[in-house]
């Protein structure tokens, strides 16, 4: 058999196998190093700091665990959150992330390595990204082979779709959840292929770890039952499937119920009923297989038909009855928002107000996945070629995750692993085809001509004589074969079975192989460059520290957030209550250590609506709300001076919508638009907008910065009035260097019982009265 290039013949199979194993270990080590290093841009460019909003609560809770122990953390009641309600922390969180950091902290200190808990929290996500690459390698190896596994590990190690939630400092639940997701799926595939109770139990244990770590565990809860149901419908029920699923469901469900925040949800909520239903169906099918072995075929069909119909109808009525009685909770609003993108905006605006809950824009797929998005469909198609049980799982995973990633930006995180797996299968198949040195045998020209004229399956003797039509068809078919050979034929090329007369197919010539492989390596190089650029520029900037470029190209750090939080910490009483929009609650509690009215937990919609009402109401209406809740300071974010678009004026309509949901008679969204339906902040702004507390706090003294010239809001691109708003019920306490964070102190009631607006006018009038005699004396002199 001809070869495109020579291979060494003096190597034993054992040497080749050992060298391959060593190279795979080295490759996995390098991939792990690249995965960790690519997530350290934030630490290098800024410093070791916690990012975003939710991670600040996670860090604060982890610090309690490290300093006071697990039981103090488990029983911690945070009286500073949701003032004056407080929060029972142990029963309202997924503790897996904090417990993981606490274990690492205690192990390192037991080894006499005094690592600070903050650095553990900052570097936890990069460390687990290496474990994610390893688990993806194991999972993909079950789909194809080790080469595909290494490619998948490399892809997920640096893919921006996963890096976006796992950079250093991004101390959120997703930091460990994707590793748990992939390893749980790997254990499930191993349990299904081997029928091992051990792997089924491992699947359940890692599923329990996932339940304790992230609310997205519902994805696993429904993916595994969907896979099992599909295999049953395909007629692929086996004892392996029964053993794997039963061990996972029984152990995993009991284990997941030990998490207090989950409790009895696995047996009382609609999101978990699919797993229970498939578990019951498996018992029925297994019993039917047992009966089949003991009765005749005719009796078995009648028994099976009657029992399946009867049990199915009974199960449906039981589910409907339990739901009606309230034993099984109905679908939640978050579930409905996955199927109807407008549902949350209509009925649950607090969910729709979160940016990561918005539908995904098409450019985001290319930004987060680059050329993997084109290899992804090819890998899914290749799974149809063999269509083993594990391939069915990848196909289902690809379809489900693709839909959900399009519905919600946040769920791009669950799509990225299967994209990396499918893309690795496709790319590995391409490389295997073009690197394989074997070339097909070239037939003699006369034989080729004879066989080209003979229809498949006929001998030359049986061919119709003088059949010009047959000859033309054969030539057209040969031309079609030649034109279709390319990338697709490279991926799907296979030698024709021996013993049949067919045209030889395959890759001829070393030059063709070199061109294709060089192009493939070029695509990998561009992928690395793209991932590095996106990671360093888009996903490695903490929300509390902003960066811009000076005219000379040097970096300018904007540190207004920490400046303001430090001012609060140093200049206000420890029990001073701070009101802000819920986005900043965790940061205020974590950095300023002050009680807040609302935070990012968003469990009490009425409390958040109260803050929204205060922000969107006139001063005289907002002031009683502030005093009723003992608010001492009000904090807002304003980006009009430097062009920071993530400020509260841009979020203001969500405050209005949430408040309108509770007080529709008092707060109405159309009142904040102009007569033409425009959202403006200039002279043409709606009266309700100009009179709102948020507008006044944002633009108070803003026009003074421009010295009588036109004051321009750089975010909205509009000129604000030269005569800015006045405040009667609040005093400006602090404004950061770039005016991003503004803090106002709520005035106490007037000692004489006067309205604060009247008292303020009187005080201003007294100052004017005092100045008149002085001016009169100067005139006389």
LINDA-V721011 format. One line per field, one symbol per residue. burial: + if it has 9 or more other C-alpha atoms within 8 Angstrom, else -. A space follows every 10 residues. Layout:
burial->???
//
This chain:
burial->---+------ -----+---- ---+--++-- ++++++++++ +++----+++ ++++++++++ ++++++-++- -+++++++++ ++++-+++++ -+-++++++- ++-+++-++- ----+-+-++ ++++++++++ ++++++++++ ++++++-+++ ++++++++++ ++++++++++ ++++++++++ ++++++++++ ++--+++-++ ++++++++++ ++++--++-+ +++++++++- ++-------+ +++++++++- +++-+++-++ +++-++++++ -+++++-++- -+-+-+-+-- ++-------+ ---+---+-- --------+- -++----++- +-+--+++-- +-+++--+++ +++---++++ ----++++++ +++-++++++ -+++--+--+ ++++++++-- ++-++++++- ++++++++++ ++++++++++ +-++--+-++ -------+-+ +++++----- --+------+ +--++--+-- ----+--+++ +-+------- ---++++--- -++--++--- --+---++-+ ++-+++--++ ++-++++-+- -------+++ +++++++++- -----+++++ ++++++++++ ++++++++++ -+--+-++++ +++++++++- +++-++---- ++++++++++ +-++--+++- ++++++++++ ---+--+++- ++++-----+ ++--++-+++ ++++++++++ -++--+---+ +++++--+++ ++-+--++++ ++--++-+++ ++++++---+ -----+--++ ---------- ---------- -
//
